Every structure is written in structure tokens, then in C-alpha cells.
Amino acid sequence: MKLGFACSWDPVPEPTWSYTPWNLREALRSRAEVVDLGVTHSSLVRLGLKAAHARRVNGQWVSMWRHSRAARFYEESVLRKACSSLAPDAVLQIQDLAVLSRPYFLVQDLSYDVLLELLAREGSLTHFPSLSADSVQWSADRQRRVYASAAGVFAMSRWFADHLVSVTGLPASRVHVVNPGISALSGAVSDDVFARRVSSRRKLLMVGKDFHTKGGDQVVKALSVLRRDVDPAITLTVVGPSAWPLPGEVPDGVSFLGRLPVSELADLYDAHDLFVLPSRFEGFGIAFVEALSRGLPCVGRDAFAMPEIISAGRTGELVRSEEPEDLAKVIASVLADDSIYQHTWDAREETARHYSWGRAADDVVRIAGQG
């Protein structure tokens, strides 16, 4: 099978969408004939789209230009021209780029229908602050047209697959769960890591660029409760934001490391005792998988795909409210649960095997070949 691969690449292509397209394409190349269909944006096009869709939000300029009509029309034109020239048997699109005349499949973790639900429930989209309700509705309508002609959609989670069927209305036969692979980590975890966690569990870790979206403010408040009521030696390491994201100085007990290269993440997971990320909005949550593959239990939120990644009571726990006190109780319960630590440690290699790009590529080739 000659498989066309289409992605709207960043200027440096490798980190696009947290390395997902780059790693999936590399894995596919050993399993099928893969031809690249783009899409890239020249510096001039990118600059023009960014400027045209820049908005002032909370004192900062932001641009959701990738969601704009102009960007969509440009990408559709480039992709259709490439398809006509290279004539693949089928096309794998990263996200919903275009309706095509030949069979195509989409890889997605979220939809605009999810955003419409959040908008109706919360009244705004803090995760996409410059998107208007009208632009989300236009994008949702367009996306449904792309879905309608697709041979299939590869949903990264069971949660999203179910949403595509029950809310968007796609036939279940055209929706397939294909979990992603781990992009950032490799190598075995030393037994010394587990031995240390048996003797002492006080070091919490949070990794996420979008601090508020990932529930960082709730985590910091929960830390204060834990240090006051449980153990003053409990600490929190925060990685991801380029600058400290809350008013005032970094609180006692918090180590703020800012941005770190992905090559340092394995050692970071291994040096901590619990991964805490009660995300308010989460497409999939690959950071949880990374942590679990290192034998590190996780605390997430009972929402989106997190309940299917974190097995409550076995590899971590889920918080169900916005209250820092509730999160503190959940964290304290996991830190005290020997069985969670043992089970997470014992399952780490199985987790790493499943969440591999080789397995994901096998799934894509098998399903696309049947379609």
C-alpha cells in the first residue's frame, strides 16, 4: 500500500504536536510505502496568518491562526495538489485537513464538537482564548463534512471514540481506537527507583506547559494543604511554563524548573514519587503514560481520557472536584498506598510496550489496509 502522510507541520517539524506525527511517520515507513504530502507554510504565509488572526487576551497577544478559514483553505489546496501529483492509495491525515477524492483516514484526539460542549457548559474556552463561538461553530460544521467522507477516524482514546459516535454521529464501524506511542522516554528504569519510593514518598511532579489548563493552580494550593496537614517535607516540582505562572514568588516547597528538553524527562520521572496533573482540558494525556511507563503512579482528573489511562486504585487516583482540599486528600491516599506503587511498578514494562509507535503503526496499517 502506498500511504500518503499529511500533516500541518511546524517550522521545525519534529516537535509538531508533541512529536506525534514525526514518530508515527517514522514507524509507518518500515511497514508501508509512505509518501509525504505536506503541509508546510512558508514564513510569509505563516506570518500573515498569525498577524491577521492575532487577538489581545488578558494583556497578551495570541493567535489561533491554524483554526482560521484562510489557513484551512490554504492547507486544503496544498494537500489536494499533492494527492493529485503523488497518487497514494490512501491518505493518513494528522487532524482534519481536507476532503479528498481518494480514501483517507484521520488521526485525532479531540473535535470541535468537544469544544462546543465545553463552550455551552462553561461559557468560554480558556484553553483557546481567542476563538469565538462563531469560529468554533464554523470549524465544527467543516469538520463534520471532513468526517462524513473519511474512510475512518483513528481516535487516540476510547473516550474520544465514544464521543465521535454518540455526539458527532459517526458510524461506529468507521471509528477506531489507536492509542499513541511514547515519544520522550526510552531505557529501563533502575530497581533503585522503586526501592527509594518504598522508603520515602514526598516528591510530587507536575509537567505541563499550559499551567492553568493542567490544573496547576489547584496543585499548588493542594501542596500547601499537604505541607500543613500531612507532612511539611512534601515538595512539588513544576516543569513546563516558561515563567512562574502565578502571582508572587514561587511558594515554599515548590521547585520551578521552567522548560526542559524532552531528553531530561526520564530522569525527572524517576526522581519523583507521584505525578500530579488534574487537567481541566486534555486531548489524551501522554504525560501520564510516560510517568506510568517509569513505574510512577499518577493523579489526574475524572474527565476526558484520564480514567482509561489511570486505573483508579491500581496505578493512581482521580480527583472529581476543583477543591484543593479534595486533591490533597487524593494525593495523600496514593502516597500511603503500597499496593498502588507495587502494581504501577509491576505494570511499567507492559505499559511501555503497549504505548509504542510500532504498535500504533501496526494498527494504522492493518485498519487502513482493510478499508
KAHU-V330103 format. One record per residue. RES is the residue in one letter. PSI is psi as a letter, one per 40 degrees, with the letter a starting at -180 (* if undefined). Layout:
res: (RES & RES)
psi: (PSI & PSI)
This chain:
res: (M & K & L & G & F & A & C & S & W & D & P & V & P & E & P & T & W & S & Y & T & P & W & N & L & R & E & A & L & R & S & R & A & E & V & V & D & L & G & V & T & H & S & S & L & V & R & L & G & L & K & A & A & H & A & R & R & V & N & G & Q & W & V & S & M & W & R & H & S & R & A & A & R & F & Y & E & E & S & V & L & R & K & A & C & S & S & L & A & P & D & A & V & L & Q & I & Q & D & L & A & V & L & S & R & P & Y & F & L & V & Q & D & L & S & Y & D & V & L & L & E & L & L & A & R & E & G & S & L & T & H & F & P & S & L & S & A & D & S & V & Q & W & S & A & D & R & Q & R & R & V & Y & A & S & A & A & G & V & F & A & M & S & R & W & F & A & D & H & L & V & S & V & T & G & L & P & A & S & R & V & H & V & V & N & P & G & I & S & A & L & S & G & A & V & S & D & D & V & F & A & R & R & V & S & S & R & R & K & L & L & M & V & G & K & D & F & H & T & K & G & G & D & Q & V & V & K & A & L & S & V & L & R & R & D & V & D & P & A & I & T & L & T & V & V & G & P & S & A & W & P & L & P & G & E & V & P & D & G & V & S & F & L & G & R & L & P & V & S & E & L & A & D & L & Y & D & A & H & D & L & F & V & L & P & S & R & F & E & G & F & G & I & A & F & V & E & A & L & S & R & G & L & P & C & V & G & R & D & A & F & A & M & P & E & I & I & S & A & G & R & T & G & E & L & V & R & S & E & E & P & E & D & L & A & K & V & I & A & S & V & L & A & D & D & S & I & Y & Q & H & T & W & D & A & R & E & E & T & A & R & H & Y & S & W & G & R & A & A & D & D & V & V & R & I & A & G & Q & G)
psi: (h & h & h & h & h & h & i & g & i & i & d & h & d & d & e & h & f & f & e & d & d & d & d & d & d & d & d & d & d & e & e & i & h & h & h & h & e & a & h & i & h & i & d & d & d & d & d & d & d & d & d & d & f & h & i & h & h & f & e & i & h & i & h & f & d & d & e & i & d & d & d & d & d & d & d & d & d & d & d & d & d & d & d & d & d & e & f & i & d & i & h & h & h & h & a & g & d & i & h & i & e & i & h & i & i & i & h & i & e & i & i & d & d & d & d & d & d & d & d & d & d & e & e & i & g & d & d & g & d & e & h & i & d & d & d & d & d & d & d & d & d & d & d & d & d & d & d & d & e & i & d & i & h & h & h & e & i & d & d & d & d & d & d & d & d & d & d & d & e & i & h & d & e & e & h & h & h & g & i & i & i & h & d & e & i & i & i & i & h & i & d & d & d & d & d & d & d & d & d & h & g & e & h & i & h & h & h & h & d & g & d & d & d & e & f & d & d & d & d & d & d & d & d & d & d & d & d & d & e & d & h & e & e & h & i & h & h & h & h & c & i & d & i & h & e & i & i & a & i & h & i & h & e & h & h & h & e & a & i & i & i & d & e & e & d & d & d & d & d & d & e & i & e & h & h & h & g & g & h & e & h & h & d & c & f & d & d & d & d & d & d & d & e & e & f & h & i & i & h & a & i & g & i & b & e & d & d & e & d & h & h & h & e & d & e & a & i & h & i & e & i & e & h & d & d & d & d & d & d & d & d & d & d & d & d & e & h & d & d & d & d & d & d & d & d & d & e & d & d & d & d & d & d & d & g & i & d & d & d & d & d & d & d & d & d & d & d & d & d & d & *)
